[in-house]
Amino acid sequence: MTTNEATLSPAAAEKTDNSTTLLYAVTGGSLLTIVSAFLAWTWTAAFPGNLTLYGYPAPLQMLSLIGALLTGLYALSALGTKGLGWLAPKGATKALRFLALGTAATTWFTAAAISVELGGIVHLEPGAWLALVASLIPALAAFKLTDDTRKAAATTTKLPSWAEILIIVGVYALALFVITFGIDTDDKEPQLFIAYLITVSLAATGLLKSGITDRFAEITANHRQVALIATMAAFVAFPFIQQSGDTYTLIAVNILIFATVALGLNVVVGLAGLLDLGYVAFLGVGAYTAALVSGSTASAFGLHLPFWAAVIVGALASLVFGVAIGAPTLRLRGDYLAIVTLGFGEIFRIAMGNLDGTSGPQITNGPNGIPNIPHLELFGWNFGEAHNVLGITLGAYANYYLLMLLVMALVIVVFARAGNSRIGRAWIAIREDETAAEAMGINGFRVKLIAFALGATLAGLAGTVQAHVNTTVVPENYVFAGPVPPNSAFLLAAVILGGMGTIRGPILGSALLFLIPAKLQFLQDYQLLGFGIALILLMRLRPEGLIADKRAQLEFHDDTADQAPTDLATAKAGA
């Protein structure tokens, strides 16, 4: 018996024994869930995914298996297993609750989907029943744990540089696999994508609670250049590992366009605090400008500028519109500014529909839009054709995907530099308290106009690429709210959901808000309802967004709230 154990009161000792028993239950239930993934869950292949095989888990079963594996590893870490303490620097209990809940939710959802799809629980094989019971045990046991009585100690030994670099490469490779898995799920199998969302969201929350993400952030901070190279390599590798051609690469291209525009809106809303409800109009300005000068057969001007010139013209056109709209309206604040920008967005859409030669001059072809926009061609590389690179065939959308990576990289650099500059600090001051900022000598109108103009320019830049990707531009693509993003409501939701004022936040928010409707077609009639519910939950559970900047995190949360008690503190409390 150790000294610490000898000083424990009977109540504390019994509490420790109960926690140990619960952790063994979590470990055993996770092991049984892993075993069940190798058994058949239904007898017929009529259910999407073919869960009838023994010894070969289907994708739905693989999700439960991965969740159970993570749950078991964290249970072993909480038990003090040698070599696993690094998994939970902040303690394993909170992580276990989310991981076990995610595994159980995924498993039970799959069983419910089988029953509904095939017409009853009689279609469940013994493997499914074993999975249901086994996954429920860790979930119940984890929520019985009150604290980290066997909290993993933080590792103080510094890893060698080569080991940290290997960790960075491995984590980014794993992230690429997870993202690709979600994008590549078959649209005809919404059950798989829903299970994927359940598993990834709860597992990510669990890992965040454990503190392992903070440890990885420290490693990347020590090797910023390696992390940057690994990030770009992961993004560039995406089209090369697509087995279905351009089917899902188009989704990735649209996500990048959506995310790039959201980053531009983040300058206006996230940094300067200006509520712009008509921001998608600037995307439309860039797209229409590029369509008119890029050689479309329906163009009223008959121009065919090279792409670099079309990009400059589109961005400048959006800049001019941003200044023209911002100059008379940015003296307004709050709701009044929001109403004016909403009106501008609607005026733009209606104006583009009226420039048809009947209601106005023949410029945009009215509601029919500008079709037949030719594909880009740079240095002899036609973006509309498939190309063979390193023995791998890249389709047209893969070309545009790589182009959008460059555009997004440029936007990220501009956003980061602007946010850290003197103007960026002035934006933040205006956002926090405009009256106080002006009292300190900041020219509020000029600073806000710069933010408005920069945001509009970045949106126009993305619009020039969007016009060539879609090969047509129509007014219905640029509305406040609609079934297909990007629109102003989706863009604003992406910035708020991801985290205002950050770079990664709007990118994550855009990916979620575009990918979920694209994969779950039956939700299209209820998208705004779903996003409203999601934003309400976000305001309640994480008001600073999924990825928040440090200032917002400190404003909304006590930075000591998530710190778990040590074993000694727990022992003294029970003594």
Protein Blocks (a to p, Z undefined) as FASTA:
>chain_A
ZZklmmpcfklmmmmmmmmmmmmmmmmmmmmmmmmmmpcfbfbfkbghiaabghiacfkl
mmmmmmmmmmmmmmmmmnopahilmmmmnojklmmmmmmmmmmmmmmmmmmmmmmmnopa
klpcfklmmmmmmmmmmmmmmmmpmbdfkgccddfbdcdfklmmmmmmmmmmmmmmmmmm
mmmpcfklmmlmmmmmmmmmmmmmmmmmnommmmmmmmmmmmmmlmmmmmmmmmmmmmmm
pcnljmlmmmmmmmmmmmmmmmmmmmmmmmnopacfklmmmmmmmmmmmmmmnopakbcn
lpacdfklmmmmmmmmmmmmmmmmmmmmmmpghjlmmmmmmmmmmmmmmmmmmmnolmmc
cfkopmnopghiacddeehiafkbccdeehiacdfklmmmmmmmmmmmmmmmmmmmmmmm
mklmmmmmmmmommlmmmnopafklmmmmmmmmmmmmmmmmmmmmmmmnopacfklmcfb
dfbdcdfklmmmmmmmnoghiaklmmmmmmmmmmmmmmmmmlmmmmmmmmmmmmmmmmmm
mmnojbdcfklmmmmpcfklmpccdfklmmmmmZZ
